[in-house]
């Protein structure tokens, strides 16, 4: 993961209208988010700078809605088979 954005920066970017959309990507049983800022995609990080991961799409949706991100896409190509059966 290249550049990452911490939650407080994400909120500021959304409020400034700089976030075009978000891509939610499966990684086995976890999900992570990349936002589009200008021509770049930046992964969402924790406050400590680690890649932020979620265990469900519902949790991702709540987080993004809370941050003010209304438009997002899902890439489930790398979702684990166990997750697909749930």
C-alpha positions in Angstrom: 0.0 0.0 0.0 1.5 3.3 -1.0 0.2 6.5 0.5 -2.3 6.2 3.3 -4.8 8.7 4.8 -5.6 8.8 8.5 -9.2 9.2 9.6 -8.9 12.9 10.5 -7.3 13.7 7.1 -10.1 11.6 5.4 -12.8 13.6 7.1 -11.1 16.9 6.1 -10.7 15.7 2.5 -14.4 14.8 2.3 -15.5 18.1 3.8 -13.4 19.9 1.3 -15.0 17.9 -1.6 -11.7 16.3 -2.6 -12.8 12.7 -2.4 -14.4 11.5 -5.7 -15.3 8.0 -4.6 -14.0 5.0 -2.7 -13.1 1.4 -3.6 -13.8 -1.3 -1.0 -11.6 -4.3 -1.7 -11.7 -7.8 -0.3 -8.5 -9.3 1.1 -9.5 -12.8 2.2 -11.9 -12.3 5.1 -11.1 -8.7 5.6 -11.9 -5.5 3.6 -9.9 -2.3 3.1 -10.8 1.0 1.5 -9.0 3.2 -1.0 -10.2 6.7 -1.7 -9.8 8.6 -5.0 -8.2 12.0 -4.4 -7.4 13.8 -7.6 -5.8 11.2 -9.9 -4.4 9.1 -7.0 -5.9 6.4 -4.8 -4.9 6.4 -1.1 -5.7 3.6 1.4 -7.5 4.4 4.6 -5.2 4.0 7.6 -5.8 3.7 11.4 -4.8 6.7 13.6 -1.5 4.9 14.1 -0.8 4.7 10.4 -1.5 1.0 9.8 -3.8 -0.2 7.0 -7.4 0.0 8.3 -9.3 -3.3 7.8 -12.9 -4.3 8.4 -14.5 -7.7 8.9 -17.7 -7.0 7.1 -19.1 -4.8 4.3 -21.7 -3.5 6.8 -19.0 -2.2 9.0 -17.3 -0.5 6.0 -20.6 1.1 5.0 -21.2 2.5 8.5 -17.7 3.9 8.5 -17.9 5.5 5.1 -21.3 6.9 5.8 -20.0 8.4 9.1 -17.1 10.0 7.2 -19.5 11.5 4.6 -18.5 9.3 1.7 -21.6 8.5 -0.3 -20.2 6.9 -3.4 -18.2 3.6 -3.2 -17.6 0.5 -5.3 -16.8 -3.1 -4.2 -14.1 -5.4 -5.6 -14.8 -8.8 -4.1 -12.5 -10.8 -6.4 -10.2 -11.8 -3.6 -12.9 -12.6 -1.0 -12.3 -15.9 0.7 -14.6 -18.8 0.0 -15.7 -18.9 3.6 -16.8 -15.2 3.5 -18.6 -15.8 0.2 -20.8 -18.5 1.9 -21.9 -16.2 4.7 
